[in-house]
């Protein structure tokens, strides 16, 4: 396959670089390149947005993962997980948009580390011909809801 080159549009700034990135109650700033400020116009009308980012600190990749967090659990394919160890470490998180200040977005619920490059933003939900597309009849495997 061909090599794909992607240029970040900004980066993530945590209030403290040592924050627990799994704490979905924390607020983060997404600092978008100043030249793209006008591209953010209208985004403040959405309560939630997807953040697409490059997990540049991930060095290990694999094709199997133990979702039970122990080697005893049955391994599954990495594409059936949200673990960060994919062949291309692309992160995707739905966050609450708190506010916009020029080229800075304040968001809640972002599970990314300080200084992580941001690749793109997408509003939620998706829509087509004026109709929102919201999936509410989804299914997940049992291991997803099993308490460990």
BATORLO-819152 format. One record per residue: residue number from 0; residue in one letter; chain; x, y, z of N, C-alpha, C in turn. Coordinates in Angstrom, 2 decimals. Atoms other than C-alpha are relative to their C-alpha. Example, Ala and Ser with C-alpha at 12.3 -4.5 7.8 and 13.67 -1.06 7.14 Angstrom:
# BATORLO-819152
<k 0	r a	c A	nc1 0.89	nc2 -1.19	nc3 0.00	cac1 12.30	cac2 -4.50	cac3 7.80	cc1 0.90	cc2 1.20	cc3 0.00>;
<k 1	r s	c A	nc1 -0.82	nc2 -1.19	nc3 -0.06	cac1 13.67	cac2 -1.06	cac3 7.14	cc1 -0.77	cc2 1.09	cc3 0.73>;
# end
This chain:
# BATORLO-819152
<k 0	r x	c A	nc1 0.83	nc2 -1.19	nc3 0.00	cac1 0.00	cac2 0.00	cac3 0.00	cc1 0.87	cc2 1.25	cc3 0.00>;
<k 1	r x	c A	nc1 -0.71	nc2 -1.29	nc3 0.03	cac1 0.98	cac2 3.61	cac3 -0.49	cc1 0.11	cc2 0.59	cc3 1.39>;
<k 2	r x	c A	nc1 -0.19	nc2 -0.73	nc3 -1.24	cac1 2.33	cac2 5.67	cac3 2.35	cc1 -0.93	cc2 1.21	cc3 -0.02>;
<k 3	r x	c A	nc1 0.89	nc2 -1.14	nc3 -0.12	cac1 -0.15	cac2 8.28	cac3 3.56	cc1 0.66	cc2 1.01	cc3 0.94>;
<k 4	r x	c A	nc1 -0.57	nc2 -1.03	nc3 -0.87	cac1 1.10	cac2 11.57	cac3 4.96	cc1 -1.13	cc2 0.88	cc3 0.52>;
<k 5	r x	c A	nc1 1.03	nc2 -0.80	nc3 -0.65	cac1 -1.03	cac2 13.51	cac3 7.41	cc1 0.68	cc2 1.12	cc3 0.78>;
<k 6	r x	c A	nc1 -0.53	nc2 -1.15	nc3 -0.74	cac1 -0.39	cac2 16.96	cac3 8.82	cc1 -0.97	cc2 0.33	cc3 1.13>;
<k 7	r x	c A	nc1 0.88	nc2 -0.36	nc3 -1.12	cac1 -1.76	cac2 17.69	cac3 12.32	cc1 -0.58	cc2 1.40	cc3 -0.19>;
<k 8	r x	c A	nc1 0.65	nc2 -1.32	nc3 0.06	cac1 -4.21	cac2 20.60	cac3 12.60	cc1 0.15	cc2 0.73	cc3 1.34>;
<k 9	r x	c A	nc1 -0.16	nc2 -0.61	nc3 -1.32	cac1 -3.36	cac2 21.25	cac3 16.25	cc1 0.52	cc2 -1.04	cc3 0.98>;
<k 10	r x	c A	nc1 -0.46	nc2 0.93	nc3 -1.02	cac1 -2.52	cac2 19.60	cac3 19.54	cc1 -0.86	cc2 0.14	cc3 1.26>;
<k 11	r x	c A	nc1 0.76	nc2 0.04	nc3 -1.24	cac1 -4.04	cac2 18.70	cac3 22.89	cc1 0.84	cc2 0.55	cc3 1.13>;
<k 12	r x	c A	nc1 -0.68	nc2 -0.53	nc3 -1.19	cac1 -3.16	cac2 20.58	cac3 26.03	cc1 -0.83	cc2 -0.38	cc3 1.22>;
<k 13	r x	c A	nc1 0.65	nc2 0.37	nc3 -1.26	cac1 -4.04	cac2 19.04	cac3 29.38	cc1 0.32	cc2 1.10	cc3 1.02>;
<k 14	r x	c A	nc1 -0.27	nc2 -1.00	nc3 -1.03	cac1 -4.33	cac2 21.32	cac3 32.40	cc1 1.27	cc2 -0.35	cc3 0.76>;
<k 15	r x	c A	nc1 -1.24	nc2 0.49	nc3 -0.59	cac1 -1.60	cac2 19.17	cac3 33.91	cc1 0.46	cc2 -1.18	cc3 -0.84>;
<k 16	r x	c A	nc1 -0.46	nc2 1.11	nc3 0.84	cac1 0.56	cac2 16.84	cac3 31.78	cc1 -0.09	cc2 -1.36	cc3 0.68>;
<k 17	r x	c A	nc1 0.05	nc2 1.27	nc3 -0.73	cac1 0.31	cac2 14.19	cac3 34.53	cc1 -1.42	cc2 -0.47	cc3 0.30>;
<k 18	r x	c A	nc1 1.38	nc2 0.41	nc3 -0.24	cac1 -3.49	cac2 13.96	cac3 34.51	cc1 -0.24	cc2 -1.42	cc3 -0.52>;
<k 19	r x	c A	nc1 0.40	nc2 1.33	nc3 0.44	cac1 -5.09	cac2 10.53	cac3 34.16	cc1 -0.84	cc2 0.16	cc3 -1.26>;
<k 20	r x	c A	nc1 0.72	nc2 -0.21	nc3 1.26	cac1 -6.11	cac2 10.47	cac3 30.50	cc1 -1.28	cc2 -0.83	cc3 -0.09>;
<k 21	r x	c A	nc1 1.22	nc2 0.82	nc3 0.00	cac1 -8.82	cac2 7.88	cac3 31.32	cc1 -1.13	cc2 0.65	cc3 0.81>;
<k 22	r x	c A	nc1 1.03	nc2 -0.69	nc3 -0.78	cac1 -10.69	cac2 10.31	cac3 33.62	cc1 -0.84	cc2 0.85	cc3 -0.95>;
<k 23	r x	c A	nc1 0.86	nc2 -0.67	nc3 0.98	cac1 -13.58	cac2 11.35	cac3 31.38	cc1 -0.68	cc2 1.26	cc3 0.53>;
<k 24	r x	c A	nc1 0.55	nc2 -1.23	nc3 -0.55	cac1 -14.52	cac2 14.23	cac3 33.71	cc1 0.95	cc2 1.18	cc3 -0.16>;
<k 25	r x	c A	nc1 -1.00	nc2 -1.06	nc3 0.11	cac1 -11.36	cac2 16.21	cac3 33.00	cc1 -0.23	cc2 0.86	cc3 -1.24>;
<k 26	r x	c A	nc1 0.11	nc2 -0.95	nc3 1.11	cac1 -11.29	cac2 19.27	cac3 30.76	cc1 1.36	cc2 0.12	cc3 -0.67>;
<k 27	r x	c A	nc1 -1.22	nc2 -0.18	nc3 0.79	cac1 -8.72	cac2 19.56	cac3 27.97	cc1 -0.21	cc2 1.14	cc3 -0.97>;
<k 28	r x	c A	nc1 0.06	nc2 -1.01	nc3 1.06	cac1 -7.89	cac2 22.28	cac3 25.48	cc1 0.51	cc2 -0.65	cc3 -1.28>;
<k 29	r x	c A	nc1 -0.50	nc2 0.39	nc3 1.31	cac1 -7.53	cac2 21.56	cac3 21.80	cc1 0.38	cc2 1.30	cc3 -0.68>;
<k 30	r x	c A	nc1 -0.50	nc2 -1.23	nc3 0.60	cac1 -5.37	cac2 24.24	cac3 20.26	cc1 0.20	cc2 -0.26	cc3 -1.49>;
<k 31	r x	c A	nc1 -0.02	nc2 0.17	nc3 1.45	cac1 -6.00	cac2 24.43	cac3 16.53	cc1 0.92	cc2 1.04	cc3 -0.61>;
<k 32	r x	c A	nc1 -0.89	nc2 -0.92	nc3 0.71	cac1 -3.51	cac2 26.01	cac3 14.16	cc1 -0.75	cc2 1.30	cc3 -0.32>;
<k 33	r x	c A	nc1 0.65	nc2 -1.31	nc3 0.18	cac1 -4.29	cac2 29.75	cac3 13.94	cc1 -0.56	cc2 0.21	cc3 -1.41>;
<k 34	r x	c A	nc1 0.45	nc2 -0.18	nc3 1.39	cac1 -4.59	cac2 29.62	cac3 10.14	cc1 -1.33	cc2 -0.72	cc3 -0.27>;
<k 35	r x	c A	nc1 1.24	nc2 0.75	nc3 0.18	cac1 -7.58	cac2 27.26	cac3 10.59	cc1 -1.14	cc2 0.52	cc3 0.88>;
<k 36	r x	c A	nc1 1.01	nc2 -0.54	nc3 -0.91	cac1 -9.54	cac2 29.47	cac3 13.01	cc1 -1.36	cc2 0.13	cc3 -0.66>;
<k 37	r x	c A	nc1 1.28	nc2 -0.15	nc3 0.71	cac1 -12.24	cac2 30.28	cac3 10.42	cc1 -0.67	cc2 -1.34	cc3 -0.28>;
<k 38	r x	c A	nc1 0.56	nc2 1.34	nc3 0.24	cac1 -12.68	cac2 26.54	cac3 9.78	cc1 -0.80	cc2 -0.50	cc3 1.20>;
<k 39	r x	c A	nc1 0.75	nc2 0.38	nc3 -1.21	cac1 -14.05	cac2 26.29	cac3 13.35	cc1 -1.36	cc2 0.71	cc3 0.10>;
<k 40	r x	c A	nc1 1.25	nc2 -0.75	nc3 -0.07	cac1 -16.90	cac2 28.75	cac3 12.67	cc1 -1.20	cc2 -0.93	cc3 -0.08>;
<k 41	r x	c A	nc1 1.21	nc2 0.82	nc3 -0.04	cac1 -20.21	cac2 27.12	cac3 13.59	cc1 0.11	cc2 -1.22	cc3 0.89>;
<k 42	r x	c A	nc1 -0.16	nc2 1.22	nc3 -0.80	cac1 -18.73	cac2 24.30	cac3 15.65	cc1 -0.62	cc2 0.15	cc3 1.39>;
<k 43	r x	c A	nc1 0.55	nc2 -0.22	nc3 -1.34	cac1 -19.95	cac2 25.92	cac3 18.89	cc1 -1.49	cc2 -0.31	cc3 0.07>;
<k 44	r x	c A	nc1 1.41	nc2 0.39	nc3 0.02	cac1 -23.51	cac2 25.02	cac3 17.82	cc1 -0.21	cc2 -1.45	cc3 0.39>;
<k 45	r x	c A	nc1 0.10	nc2 1.42	nc3 -0.34	cac1 -22.76	cac2 21.36	cac3 18.57	cc1 0.37	cc2 -0.22	cc3 1.47>;
<k 46	r x	c A	nc1 -0.32	nc2 0.33	nc3 -1.40	cac1 -22.77	cac2 19.93	cac3 22.09	cc1 1.14	cc2 -1.01	cc3 0.09>;
<k 47	r x	c A	nc1 -1.03	nc2 1.04	nc3 0.00	cac1 -20.45	cac2 17.05	cac3 21.14	cc1 0.70	cc2 -0.03	cc3 -1.35>;
<k 48	r x	c A	nc1 -0.80	nc2 0.14	nc3 1.23	cac1 -17.66	cac2 16.54	cac3 18.62	cc1 0.93	cc2 -1.20	cc3 0.15>;
<k 49	r x	c A	nc1 -1.01	nc2 1.05	nc3 0.03	cac1 -15.37	cac2 13.70	cac3 17.62	cc1 1.37	cc2 0.66	cc3 -0.14>;
<k 50	r x	c A	nc1 -1.38	nc2 -0.44	nc3 0.14	cac1 -11.66	cac2 14.31	cac3 18.10	cc1 0.77	cc2 -1.18	cc3 -0.58>;
<k 51	r x	c A	nc1 -0.83	nc2 1.03	nc3 0.63	cac1 -9.39	cac2 12.32	cac3 15.79	cc1 1.44	cc2 0.42	cc3 0.21>;
<k 52	r x	c A	nc1 -1.35	nc2 -0.38	nc3 -0.39	cac1 -5.82	cac2 12.25	cac3 17.01	cc1 0.99	cc2 -1.14	cc3 -0.25>;
<k 53	r x	c A	nc1 -1.08	nc2 0.95	nc3 0.24	cac1 -2.48	cac2 10.51	cac3 16.51	cc1 0.68	cc2 -0.31	cc3 1.33>;
<k 54	r x	c A	nc1 -0.58	nc2 0.40	nc3 -1.28	cac1 -1.30	cac2 8.56	cac3 19.56	cc1 1.50	cc2 -0.21	cc3 -0.18>;
<k 55	r x	c A	nc1 -1.42	nc2 0.01	nc3 0.35	cac1 2.34	cac2 9.43	cac3 18.96	cc1 0.90	cc2 -0.62	cc3 1.06>;
<k 56	r x	c A	nc1 -0.84	nc2 0.58	nc3 -1.05	cac1 3.56	cac2 8.03	cac3 22.26	cc1 -0.13	cc2 -1.53	cc3 0.07>;
<k 57	r x	c A	nc1 0.17	nc2 1.46	nc3 0.05	cac1 2.40	cac2 4.47	cac3 21.45	cc1 1.11	cc2 -0.58	cc3 -0.85>;
<k 58	r x	c A	nc1 -1.13	nc2 0.60	nc3 0.74	cac1 5.38	cac2 2.39	cac3 20.41	cc1 -0.25	cc2 -1.46	cc3 -0.32>;
<k 59	r x	c A	nc1 0.24	nc2 1.43	nc3 0.16	cac1 4.03	cac2 -1.16	cac3 20.70	cc1 -1.25	cc2 -0.22	cc3 -0.84>;
<k 60	r x	c A	nc1 1.20	nc2 0.40	nc3 0.74	cac1 1.63	cac2 -2.69	cac3 18.17	cc1 -0.08	cc2 -1.52	cc3 0.05>;
<k 61	r x	c A	nc1 0.23	nc2 1.44	nc3 -0.03	cac1 0.13	cac2 -6.14	cac3 18.13	cc1 -1.28	cc2 -0.28	cc3 -0.77>;
<k 62	r x	c A	nc1 1.22	nc2 0.35	nc3 0.71	cac1 -2.67	cac2 -8.04	cac3 16.45	cc1 -1.00	cc2 -0.72	cc3 0.88>;
<k 63	r x	c A	nc1 0.89	nc2 0.63	nc3 -0.96	cac1 -4.13	cac2 -9.75	cac3 19.52	cc1 0.02	cc2 0.80	cc3 1.29>;
<k 64	r x	c A	nc1 0.11	nc2 -0.75	nc3 -1.25	cac1 -5.33	cac2 -8.26	cac3 22.77	cc1 -0.79	cc2 -0.85	cc3 0.99>;
<k 65	r x	c A	nc1 0.72	nc2 0.70	nc3 -1.07	cac1 -6.49	cac2 -9.71	cac3 26.10	cc1 -0.92	cc2 1.02	cc3 0.68>;
<k 66	r x	c A	nc1 0.90	nc2 -1.03	nc3 -0.53	cac1 -9.59	cac2 -7.63	cac3 26.92	cc1 -0.26	cc2 -0.12	cc3 1.50>;
<k 67	r x	c A	nc1 0.22	nc2 0.17	nc3 -1.43	cac1 -9.82	cac2 -9.10	cac3 30.42	cc1 1.17	cc2 0.52	cc3 0.82>;
<k 68	r x	c A	nc1 -1.18	nc2 -0.58	nc3 -0.62	cac1 -6.49	cac2 -7.42	cac3 31.21	cc1 0.90	cc2 -1.03	cc3 0.68>;
<k 69	r x	c A	nc1 -0.91	nc2 1.04	nc3 -0.50	cac1 -4.93	cac2 -10.76	cac3 32.12	cc1 0.34	cc2 -0.91	cc3 -1.16>;
<k 70	r x	c A	nc1 -0.40	nc2 0.90	nc3 1.08	cac1 -3.08	cac2 -13.22	cac3 29.96	cc1 -0.90	cc2 -1.24	cc3 -0.02>;
<k 71	r x	c A	nc1 0.92	nc2 1.14	nc3 -0.05	cac1 -5.65	cac2 -15.82	cac3 31.07	cc1 -1.22	cc2 0.23	cc3 -0.87>;
<k 72	r x	c A	nc1 1.20	nc2 -0.27	nc3 0.80	cac1 -8.42	cac2 -14.06	cac3 29.16	cc1 0.25	cc2 -0.38	cc3 -1.45>;
<k 73	r x	c A	nc1 -0.10	nc2 0.42	nc3 1.41	cac1 -9.14	cac2 -15.24	cac3 25.65	cc1 0.37	cc2 1.20	cc3 -0.87>;
<k 74	r x	c A	nc1 -0.39	nc2 -1.13	nc3 0.84	cac1 -7.29	cac2 -13.02	cac3 23.15	cc1 -0.99	cc2 0.21	cc3 -1.16>;
<k 75	r x	c A	nc1 0.83	nc2 -0.35	nc3 1.16	cac1 -9.26	cac2 -11.20	cac3 20.46	cc1 0.82	cc2 0.88	cc3 -0.92>;
<k 76	r x	c A	nc1 -0.70	nc2 -0.84	nc3 0.97	cac1 -8.19	cac2 -9.32	cac3 17.35	cc1 0.00	cc2 1.45	cc3 0.41>;
<k 77	r x	c A	nc1 -0.16	nc2 -1.39	nc3 -0.43	cac1 -6.95	cac2 -5.81	cac3 17.93	cc1 -1.06	cc2 0.93	cc3 -0.60>;
<k 78	r x	c A	nc1 1.02	nc2 -0.86	nc3 0.62	cac1 -9.55	cac2 -4.36	cac3 15.52	cc1 -1.36	cc2 -0.15	cc3 0.69>;
<k 79	r x	c A	nc1 1.23	nc2 0.15	nc3 -0.77	cac1 -12.27	cac2 -5.61	cac3 17.90	cc1 0.12	cc2 0.71	cc3 1.35>;
<k 80	r x	c A	nc1 -0.21	nc2 -0.70	nc3 -1.27	cac1 -10.92	cac2 -3.36	cac3 20.68	cc1 0.22	cc2 1.49	cc3 -0.23>;
<k 81	r x	c A	nc1 -0.36	nc2 -1.42	nc3 0.03	cac1 -10.37	cac2 0.28	cac3 21.51	cc1 1.37	cc2 0.21	cc3 0.64>;
<k 82	r x	c A	nc1 -1.35	nc2 -0.10	nc3 -0.55	cac1 -6.90	cac2 -0.49	cac3 22.85	cc1 0.85	cc2 0.86	cc3 -0.94>;
<k 83	r x	c A	nc1 -0.78	nc2 -0.93	nc3 0.82	cac1 -4.31	cac2 2.04	cac3 21.63	cc1 1.10	cc2 -0.65	cc3 -0.84>;
<k 84	r x	c A	nc1 -1.14	nc2 0.66	nc3 0.64	cac1 -1.95	cac2 -0.58	cac3 20.16	cc1 -0.34	cc2 -0.50	cc3 -1.41>;
<k 85	r x	c A	nc1 0.34	nc2 0.34	nc3 1.38	cac1 -3.35	cac2 -0.65	cac3 16.61	cc1 1.20	cc2 0.25	cc3 -0.92>;
<k 86	r x	c A	nc1 -1.10	nc2 -0.24	nc3 0.95	cac1 -1.05	cac2 -0.77	cac3 13.55	cc1 0.20	cc2 1.48	cc3 -0.32>;
<k 87	r x	c A	nc1 -0.06	nc2 -1.46	nc3 0.14	cac1 -1.88	cac2 2.92	cac3 12.98	cc1 -0.65	cc2 0.57	cc3 1.26>;
<k 88	r x	c A	nc1 0.54	nc2 -0.44	nc3 -1.29	cac1 -2.31	cac2 4.56	cac3 16.41	cc1 -0.88	cc2 1.26	cc3 -0.12>;
<k 89	r x	c A	nc1 0.96	nc2 -1.10	nc3 0.17	cac1 -5.29	cac2 6.74	cac3 15.47	cc1 -1.01	cc2 -0.09	cc3 1.13>;
<k 90	r x	c A	nc1 0.99	nc2 -0.06	nc3 -1.07	cac1 -7.46	cac2 7.82	cac3 18.39	cc1 -1.25	cc2 0.71	cc3 -0.48>;
<k 91	r x	c A	nc1 1.29	nc2 -0.60	nc3 0.32	cac1 -11.14	cac2 8.68	cac3 18.11	cc1 -0.80	cc2 0.05	cc3 1.30>;
<k 92	r x	c A	nc1 0.77	nc2 -0.14	nc3 -1.23	cac1 -13.08	cac2 10.07	cac3 21.06	cc1 -1.11	cc2 1.01	cc3 -0.20>;
<k 93	r x	c A	nc1 1.13	nc2 -0.92	nc3 -0.01	cac1 -16.51	cac2 11.64	cac3 21.34	cc1 0.08	cc2 0.79	cc3 1.30>;
<k 94	r x	c A	nc1 -0.15	nc2 -0.85	nc3 -1.17	cac1 -16.23	cac2 14.61	cac3 23.70	cc1 -1.12	cc2 1.04	cc3 0.04>;
<k 95	r x	c A	nc1 0.93	nc2 -1.11	nc3 -0.15	cac1 -18.48	cac2 17.32	cac3 25.07	cc1 0.75	cc2 1.30	cc3 -0.27>;
<k 96	r x	c A	nc1 -0.61	nc2 -1.29	nc3 0.30	cac1 -17.66	cac2 20.73	cac3 23.63	cc1 -0.50	cc2 1.01	cc3 1.03>;
<k 97	r x	c A	nc1 0.34	nc2 -0.94	nc3 -1.07	cac1 -17.60	cac2 23.15	cac3 26.57	cc1 -0.09	cc2 1.42	cc3 -0.55>;
<k 98	r x	c A	nc1 0.01	nc2 -1.35	nc3 0.59	cac1 -16.66	cac2 26.34	cac3 24.71	cc1 1.09	cc2 0.11	cc3 -1.05>;
<k 99	r x	c A	nc1 -1.01	nc2 -0.34	nc3 1.00	cac1 -14.69	cac2 27.84	cac3 21.87	cc1 0.47	cc2 1.41	cc3 0.27>;
<k 100	r x	c A	nc1 -0.61	nc2 -1.33	nc3 -0.09	cac1 -12.30	cac2 30.78	cac3 22.17	cc1 0.96	cc2 0.11	cc3 -1.18>;
<k 101	r x	c A	nc1 -0.81	nc2 -0.14	nc3 1.23	cac1 -10.98	cac2 31.70	cac3 18.70	cc1 0.42	cc2 -1.37	cc3 -0.53>;
<k 102	r x	c A	nc1 -0.51	nc2 1.27	nc3 0.53	cac1 -8.75	cac2 28.72	cac3 17.75	cc1 0.17	cc2 -1.06	cc3 1.10>;
<k 103	r x	c A	nc1 -0.13	nc2 0.95	nc3 -1.12	cac1 -9.05	cac2 26.95	cac3 21.13	cc1 -1.37	cc2 -0.56	cc3 0.35>;
<k 104	r x	c A	nc1 1.21	nc2 0.69	nc3 -0.41	cac1 -11.70	cac2 24.37	cac3 21.96	cc1 0.23	cc2 -0.59	cc3 1.39>;
<k 105	r x	c A	nc1 -0.03	nc2 0.59	nc3 -1.33	cac1 -12.37	cac2 23.41	cac3 25.59	cc1 -0.96	cc2 -1.18	cc3 -0.04>;
<k 106	r x	c A	nc1 0.82	nc2 1.21	nc3 0.10	cac1 -13.66	cac2 19.83	cac3 25.76	cc1 0.08	cc2 -0.82	cc3 1.29>;
<k 107	r x	c A	nc1 0.05	nc2 0.88	nc3 -1.17	cac1 -14.66	cac2 17.33	cac3 28.43	cc1 -0.07	cc2 -1.44	cc3 -0.49>;
<k 108	r x	c A	nc1 0.07	nc2 1.42	nc3 0.30	cac1 -13.95	cac2 13.61	cac3 28.23	cc1 1.02	cc2 -0.51	cc3 -0.99>;
<k 109	r x	c A	nc1 -1.00	nc2 0.42	nc3 0.97	cac1 -10.90	cac2 13.45	cac3 25.98	cc1 1.05	cc2 -0.90	cc3 0.65>;
<k 110	r x	c A	nc1 -0.94	nc2 0.98	nc3 -0.56	cac1 -8.73	cac2 10.39	cac3 26.64	cc1 1.32	cc2 -0.01	cc3 -0.79>;
<k 111	r x	c A	nc1 -1.27	nc2 -0.13	nc3 0.71	cac1 -5.51	cac2 11.65	cac3 25.08	cc1 1.00	cc2 0.73	cc3 0.88>;
<k 112	r x	c A	nc1 -1.07	nc2 -0.57	nc3 -0.80	cac1 -2.18	cac2 12.69	cac3 26.52	cc1 0.32	cc2 1.44	cc3 -0.42>;
<k 113	r x	c A	nc1 -0.45	nc2 -1.36	nc3 0.27	cac1 -0.75	cac2 16.21	cac3 26.72	cc1 0.90	cc2 0.02	cc3 -1.24>;
<k 114	r x	c A	nc1 -0.78	nc2 -0.21	nc3 1.24	cac1 0.75	cac2 17.43	cac3 23.40	cc1 -0.28	cc2 -1.01	cc3 -1.11>;
<k 115	r x	c A	nc1 0.36	nc2 0.94	nc3 1.05	cac1 -0.97	cac2 14.71	cac3 21.36	cc1 -0.43	cc2 0.78	cc3 -1.25>;
<k 116	r x	c A	nc1 0.41	nc2 -0.69	nc3 1.24	cac1 -1.31	cac2 15.81	cac3 17.68	cc1 -1.46	cc2 -0.30	cc3 -0.35>;
<k 117	r x	c A	nc1 1.39	nc2 0.14	nc3 0.44	cac1 -4.90	cac2 16.40	cac3 16.52	cc1 -0.02	cc2 -0.03	cc3 -1.52>;
<k 118	r x	c A	nc1 0.05	nc2 0.15	nc3 1.45	cac1 -5.67	cac2 15.22	cac3 12.99	cc1 -1.25	cc2 0.63	cc3 -0.62>;
<k 119	r x	c A	nc1 1.25	nc2 -0.52	nc3 0.56	cac1 -9.30	cac2 16.28	cac3 12.53	cc1 -1.05	cc2 0.08	cc3 1.09>;
<k 120	r x	c A	nc1 1.16	nc2 -0.14	nc3 -0.87	cac1 -12.59	cac2 17.21	cac3 14.18	cc1 -1.24	cc2 -0.28	cc3 -0.84>;
<k 121	r x	c A	nc1 1.27	nc2 0.26	nc3 0.69	cac1 -16.09	cac2 16.04	cac3 13.24	cc1 -1.13	cc2 0.23	cc3 0.99>;
<k 122	r x	c A	nc1 1.13	nc2 -0.20	nc3 -0.90	cac1 -19.42	cac2 17.15	cac3 14.70	cc1 -0.79	cc2 -1.29	cc3 0.21>;
<k 123	r x	c A	nc1 0.89	nc2 1.12	nc3 -0.31	cac1 -21.79	cac2 14.66	cac3 16.37	cc1 -1.37	cc2 0.58	cc3 0.25>;
<k 124	r x	c A	nc1 0.03	nc2 1.25	nc3 0.75	cac1 -24.23	cac2 13.36	cac3 15.38	cc1 0.20	cc2 0.24	cc3 -1.49>;
<k 125	r x	c A	nc1 -0.05	nc2 -0.08	nc3 1.45	cac1 -23.90	cac2 12.59	cac3 11.71	cc1 -1.42	cc2 0.32	cc3 -0.48>;
<k 126	r x	c A	nc1 1.32	nc2 -0.29	nc3 0.53	cac1 -26.78	cac2 13.70	cac3 9.49	cc1 0.02	cc2 -0.12	cc3 -1.51>;
<k 127	r x	c A	nc1 0.16	nc2 0.07	nc3 1.45	cac1 -28.09	cac2 13.29	cac3 5.99	cc1 -1.37	cc2 0.54	cc3 -0.35>;
<k 128	r x	c A	nc1 1.25	nc2 -0.62	nc3 0.45	cac1 -30.76	cac2 15.41	cac3 4.29	cc1 -0.83	cc2 0.52	cc3 1.18>;
<k 129	r x	c A	nc1 0.70	nc2 -0.59	nc3 -1.14	cac1 -31.61	cac2 17.14	cac3 7.59	cc1 -0.44	cc2 -0.97	cc3 1.07>;
<k 130	r x	c A	nc1 0.38	nc2 1.01	nc3 -0.99	cac1 -32.04	cac2 13.90	cac3 9.54	cc1 1.25	cc2 -0.48	cc3 0.73>;
<k 131	r x	c A	nc1 -1.14	nc2 0.48	nc3 -0.79	cac1 -29.67	cac2 13.03	cac3 12.40	cc1 0.06	cc2 -1.53	cc3 -0.02>;
<k 132	r x	c A	nc1 -0.22	nc2 1.45	nc3 0.00	cac1 -28.19	cac2 9.55	cac3 12.28	cc1 0.59	cc2 -0.38	cc3 1.35>;
<k 133	r x	c A	nc1 -0.40	nc2 0.42	nc3 -1.33	cac1 -28.05	cac2 8.17	cac3 15.80	cc1 -0.33	cc2 -1.48	cc3 0.14>;
<k 134	r x	c A	nc1 0.21	nc2 1.44	nc3 -0.15	cac1 -27.59	cac2 4.45	cac3 16.37	cc1 -0.37	cc2 -0.29	cc3 1.44>;
<k 135	r x	c A	nc1 0.38	nc2 0.37	nc3 -1.37	cac1 -29.51	cac2 3.21	cac3 19.38	cc1 -0.33	cc2 -1.48	cc3 0.12>;
<k 136	r x	c A	nc1 0.27	nc2 1.44	nc3 -0.03	cac1 -29.94	cac2 -0.45	cac3 18.45	cc1 1.30	cc2 -0.79	cc3 -0.24>;
<k 137	r x	c A	nc1 -1.30	nc2 0.63	nc3 0.18	cac1 -26.26	cac2 -1.43	cac3 18.67	cc1 0.12	cc2 -1.25	cc3 0.86>;
<k 138	r x	c A	nc1 -0.30	nc2 1.17	nc3 -0.83	cac1 -24.84	cac2 -4.66	cac3 20.07	cc1 1.49	cc2 -0.02	cc3 0.29>;
<k 139	r x	c A	nc1 -1.40	nc2 0.15	nc3 -0.37	cac1 -21.56	cac2 -5.46	cac3 21.81	cc1 0.21	cc2 -1.42	cc3 0.52>;
<k 140	r x	c A	nc1 -0.25	nc2 1.33	nc3 -0.56	cac1 -19.87	cac2 -8.74	cac3 22.78	cc1 -0.08	cc2 0.03	cc3 1.53>;
<k 141	r x	c A	nc1 0.17	nc2 0.08	nc3 -1.46	cac1 -20.36	cac2 -9.94	cac3 26.37	cc1 1.21	cc2 0.51	cc3 0.77>;
<k 142	r x	c A	nc1 -1.19	nc2 -0.41	nc3 -0.75	cac1 -16.75	cac2 -9.24	cac3 27.37	cc1 0.07	cc2 1.52	cc3 0.21>;
<k 143	r x	c A	nc1 -0.02	nc2 -1.45	nc3 -0.13	cac1 -17.34	cac2 -5.50	cac3 26.86	cc1 -0.67	cc2 0.46	cc3 1.30>;
<k 144	r x	c A	nc1 0.77	nc2 -0.41	nc3 -1.18	cac1 -19.90	cac2 -5.27	cac3 29.69	cc1 0.35	cc2 -0.81	cc3 1.24>;
<k 145	r x	c A	nc1 -0.41	nc2 0.82	nc3 -1.15	cac1 -18.28	cac2 -7.87	cac3 31.96	cc1 0.91	cc2 0.81	cc3 0.92>;
<k 146	r x	c A	nc1 -0.81	nc2 -0.73	nc3 -0.98	cac1 -16.90	cac2 -6.29	cac3 35.12	cc1 1.24	cc2 -0.83	cc3 0.32>;
<k 147	r x	c A	nc1 -1.22	nc2 0.75	nc3 -0.30	cac1 -13.26	cac2 -7.21	cac3 35.78	cc1 0.44	cc2 0.19	cc3 1.42>;
# end
